[in-house]
Amino acid sequence: MSDFQHQAIRLTAQQQPLTWLEGLRNKATDEWLAQPWPTRKTEHWKYTPMQGLQKTLLHTWGVAANPSLDKTLQDELIPLDAYRLIFINGVFDAKHSSNLPESIVRFSQANAAQQALIEKHLGKIVEGERHLFATLNNAWLDDGVLLHVPRNQRLEKPVYIVNIVTAVAAASNQRLLIVLDENSQAEVVEHYFSNADTQNGFANALTEVHLGDNANLHHYRLNLEEEHAQHIGAVHVDLQRNARLRGFALALGSSLMRVDYQLNHRGQGAELDLQGIYLPRNQQVVDYHTNICHWVPHCTSNEVFRGIVSDSAQAIFNGRIYIHKDAQKTLAELSNKNMLTSNKAEVNTKPELEIYADDVKCAHGATISQLNANARYYLQSRGLSRAEADVMLSFGFINELLEQIAQPVVHDYLQPRLAKLFGRDNSLIAASALAELTDD
């Protein structure tokens, strides 16, 4: 047991939890203290550097907004016509949030029926033994957000949840519970960012999704924090019969950035399409662990992640697809492609297939490469400098996934920002058509 584990539990004494959630908190507290701290010998954490988090001193929870954040919000918010909820250092900011429909409520304001729904679904998808920080999120739970779309209804606008952290040595705990009943639809954008100051806190963010029969969810998770931030998060999903999830994940990297996806096909005909991009630079770390479990027949999964690792940065990708013995007629594909733009950049990728059924169609693969020399030469022969050619080819490598973002406002927000990240020149967006040149 580590000092951080004890320190984390001491923080709970500063909270005023909801009485109807105390059972979940107490159970999670015992589990958190009983579990061993991950080390290099822990399979699911062997490449994730935890030393910085162990040394982090967290003595308080986050504080609310201050006027200096108004400019940051103006510059960084996605101009999305949506139901908006803003949390600053884990504290709800009513001033910058919008009026919410009945289907969106904070746990602390839930009525009796909503409390019963929360208790029915909260913390039910995964076991804490595999997801250590989900257990911590339960132990820290004092509030959260419920999105519940009743049967046969569609949310009129997207739900835009903004989590901002500032440079305070504090902890923040975010929790989102999405429940879509039969034949309902919704679109959710989770946006994590920070101000420009060097960060020195820790954020733990967990999203749980329960998709009923024939429910349809578009989900975006954007991690755009400052490069010294420490963020561990997860997305846990259960899909029932004919449910559909289309997910998109993006992480720029920080001193510790880890996101786990646990996705369970529980009903026949469920469909999953998950795409992701990670772009660590300098000495940043990005770690994506995904686990897709097919428990029943006739389900489909398609997972594509691409990463560009620069400077002395490190990326970790572990994608696992598990096919249960009863999951016949499964179609599942996993692809992870990585580009290293520096001799000091590092990526550890591990695609896995574990199949116990005999009538399935599955494929998985991973590649690690540098920029294509022939493609670079082609561009330079057309008058571009080597630096310009490298920028175009790098941006083209990920632009194929950006172009598939279904929400146009999110697409239009991300594309120029990522183009600027590579080339400091938005005109380079036009070069995305050269993406295919990166392939051998």
Sequence and secondary structure as in RCSB ss.txt:
>XXXX:A:sequence
MSDFQHQAIRLTAQQQPLTWLEGLRNKATDEWLAQPWPTRKTEHWKYTPMQGLQKTLLHTWGVAANPSLDKTLQD
ELIPLDAYRLIFINGVFDAKHSSNLPESIVRFSQANAAQQALIEKHLGKIVEGERHLFATLNNAWLDDGVLLHVP
RNQRLEKPVYIVNIVTAVAAASNQRLLIVLDENSQAEVVEHYFSNADTQNGFANALTEVHLGDNANLHHYRLNLE
EEHAQHIGAVHVDLQRNARLRGFALALGSSLMRVDYQLNHRGQGAELDLQGIYLPRNQQVVDYHTNICHWVPHCT
SNEVFRGIVSDSAQAIFNGRIYIHKDAQKTLAELSNKNMLTSNKAEVNTKPELEIYADDVKCAHGATISQLNANA
RYYLQSRGLSRAEADVMLSFGFINELLEQIAQPVVHDYLQPRLAKLFGRDNSLIAASALAELTDD
>XXXX:A:secstr
  HHHHHHHHGGGG    GGGHHHHHHHHHHHHHS    TTSGGGTTS  HHHHH    SB     TTHHHHHHH
HS    SEEEEEETTEE TTTS    TTEEEGGG  HHHHHHHHHHTT SS TTT HHHHHHHHT S  EEEEE 
TT B SS EEEEEEE S S EEEEEEEEEE TT EEEEEEEEEE SS    EEEEEEEEEE TT EEEEEEEEE 
 TT EEEEEEEEEE TT EEEEEEEE  BSEEEEEEEEEE STT EEEEEEEE   TT EEEEEEEEEE SSS E
EEEEEEEEE TT EEEEEEEEEE TT TT EEEEEEEEEE STT EEEEEEEEEE  SS EEEEEEEEE   HHH
HHHHHHTT  HHHHHHHHHHHHHHHHHTT S HHHHHHHHHHHHHHHHS GGGGGGGGGGGGG  
